[in-house]
Amino acid sequence: MGTEEQIKNYIASQPEAKRIDMQALHERTMEALPGCQLWFTDGKNSDGKVVANPNIGYGCYTIKYADGTTKEFYQIGLSANTSGISVYILGLEDKTYLAQTYGKIIGKASVTGYCIKFKSVKDINVDVLLEAIRYGFESTRDI
């Protein structure tokens, strides 16, 4: 099964309200990041054990570890969680930037160093969320 089909099935598996929000956010993210690489992770480790929520990923950057090894991973993640939706903006060097820049203007959301978590799209300003997504994408993409 291809990535796009996995994403479609994942979104379809959500309860109706969350499914509608996830589909809208997926479409808006694709519009904001045209041509970006798509990812899907099912949240399972190599032993098949669930270790995280499934994630839709957008973009690609290279993680560089202290031992010199590297790994490609997505820049932006979208995931359903038990209380709502999480958007992950990965690879930012300044772990205070998201909260300082978007925390007070995004609406009813929890904003940490790399995650924006909210119950429903109606609780946030989606344009502000997309601005944060674009910022994360541009600041972490490999040059």
Beta strands, then each sheet from edge to edge (+ up, - down):
strand 1: 38-41
strand 2: 55-58
strand 3: 61-64
strand 4: 70-73
strand 5: 76-81
strand 6: 84-89
strand 7: 110-111
strand 8: 115-118
sheet 1: 1+ 2- 5+ 6- 8+ 7-
sheet 2: 3+ 4-
end
